Amino acid sequence: MTGKPKLYYFDGRGKMESIRWLLAAAGIEFEEEFLETREQYEKLLQDGALLFQQVPMVEINGMKMVQTRAILSYIAAKYNLYGKDLKERALIDMYVEGTTDLMMLIITYPFLSAKDKEKQLSVIIDKATKRYFPVYEKILKDHGQDFLVGNQFSWADVQLLEAILMVEEKKSSVLSQFPQLQAFKARISNIPTIKKFLEPGSQRKPIPDDKYIETVKRVLQMSF
Amino acid sequence: MAGKPKLYYFNGRGRMETIRWLLAAAGVEFEEQFCETREDLLKLQQIGYLLFQQMPMVEIDGMKMVQTRAILNYIASKHNLYGKDLKEKALIDMYVEATMDLNELIMHHPLQPSEAKEKNLASIIEKATTRYFPVYEKALKDHGQDFLVGNRFSRADVQLLETILMAEECKPDILSKFPLLQAFKARISNIPTIKKFLQPGSQRKPPLDEKTLTKAKSVFNIGHE
């Protein structure tokens, strides 16, 4: 009996958040077990639940999946969010790898010193507005369709929305030069499963706070 | 007309090496254009060849593909090196993501400041021998088959071999406690396409030396940003 996917991670965004987004976008209900103590983590290790001793881990369809991208690819393929053929998948992969690179800058941000944070913040905004957003703006402009790839909702749309919202949390006006992305943001946010995920009370996690940072550092003993 | 894939990178391993391995394993001939200077990279950026201004870039089947994993996924799927169904693909993905994590550590090692190098190397060896290799050793032991997934040659086997060889360059006897990985290494190295890639004169790139490192740093502007 398969049941709902179960996510093992901290009670916060980190690398699991993209997985939460994708499951939610696909309309898949999921459970979560939050790592709060070192003992919990060590128990998972002892039970052999973490293939490479790391989280995220997702129990799904009889597998204990690890490695964020493996999990995301599996969910995308299973729920028809991965394009209709190899070439569409290639485009989706390129686009999600781009947004992943951008989001990684933001995921690591809370763990930096105050001085490094300042520097990183300008890197995030710079890369978002010069390297990444212009690419997606152009894609949408060139084909004039609602979705990034193949005129169909896909993983690429979910991750781009997630990335946009994360960058806006750092600089609310960041989309000011990107009218296509503004329209895209509104459009994708209105998709029923996404809209539900964006409402208060969903399993979407808030911006990392000190408690989250402290928990991660303590549970992992700072060995990423 | 398709023509051979063309790889755009600097003349060294870096993030392109795994792509070279996979193409070679699939028996696909490819061409390479090397960026020797920062200007070469700027030129590619200016003519809009690089979607996110970055390499690797591979011209393949009419696309200018970027992002290492996107490229690897495409090649693996196209050449039937990605398992037969979703579950095999999931297992392959887990395995290759881990080899790429270990590769990343090895790749960044030459960029460490000299005072941190010894500790970093010890950490790499520890991770290889306690986090990664035991998993593959056990996978092979449990099913007793020649290949990691589905009793069939896949990208997981290619990428594991690549990582094993890179780890051995860090410590030649690193496989001493892993008899099945030793057998795996010999077996996969003997596959004709792989054997050919391992011979001198192939497009496989050597480990980074000082000269290549300096050139890579200048092309990618490492240490200046």
Boltz contact constraints between the chains, C-beta under 6 A:
constraints:
  - contact:
      token1: [A, 51]
      token2: [B, 135]
      max_distance: 6.0
  - contact:
      token1: [A, 52]
      token2: [B, 98]
      max_distance: 6.0
  - contact:
      token1: [A, 52]
      token2: [B, 131]
      max_distance: 6.0
  - contact:
      token1: [A, 53]
      token2: [B, 131]
      max_distance: 6.0
  - contact:
      token1: [A, 66]
      token2: [B, 94]
      max_distance: 6.0
  - contact:
      token1: [A, 67]
      token2: [B, 94]
      max_distance: 6.0
  - contact:
      token1: [A, 67]
      token2: [B, 97]
      max_distance: 6.0
  - contact:
      token1: [A, 69]
      token2: [B, 97]
      max_distance: 6.0
  - contact:
      token1: [A, 70]
      token2: [B, 93]
      max_distance: 6.0
  - contact:
      token1: [A, 70]
      token2: [B, 94]
      max_distance: 6.0
  - contact:
      token1: [A, 70]
      token2: [B, 97]
      max_distance: 6.0
  - contact:
      token1: [A, 73]
      token2: [B, 93]
      max_distance: 6.0
  - contact:
      token1: [A, 74]
      token2: [B, 90]
      max_distance: 6.0
  - contact:
      token1: [A, 77]
      token2: [B, 86]
      max_distance: 6.0
  - contact:
      token1: [A, 86]
      token2: [B, 77]
      max_distance: 6.0
  - contact:
      token1: [A, 90]
      token2: [B, 74]
      max_distance: 6.0
  - contact:
      token1: [A, 93]
      token2: [B, 70]
      max_distance: 6.0
  - contact:
      token1: [A, 93]
      token2: [B, 73]
      max_distance: 6.0
  - contact:
      token1: [A, 94]
      token2: [B, 66]
      max_distance: 6.0
  - contact:
      token1: [A, 94]
      token2: [B, 67]
      max_distance: 6.0
  - contact:
      token1: [A, 94]
      token2: [B, 70]
      max_distance: 6.0
  - contact:
      token1: [A, 97]
      token2: [B, 67]
      max_distance: 6.0
  - contact:
      token1: [A, 97]
      token2: [B, 69]
      max_distance: 6.0
  - contact:
      token1: [A, 97]
      token2: [B, 70]
      max_distance: 6.0
  - contact:
      token1: [A, 98]
      token2: [B, 52]
      max_distance: 6.0
  - contact:
      token1: [A, 131]
      token2: [B, 52]
      max_distance: 6.0
  - contact:
      token1: [A, 131]
      token2: [B, 53]
      max_distance: 6.0
  - contact:
      token1: [A, 135]
      token2: [B, 51]
      max_distance: 6.0
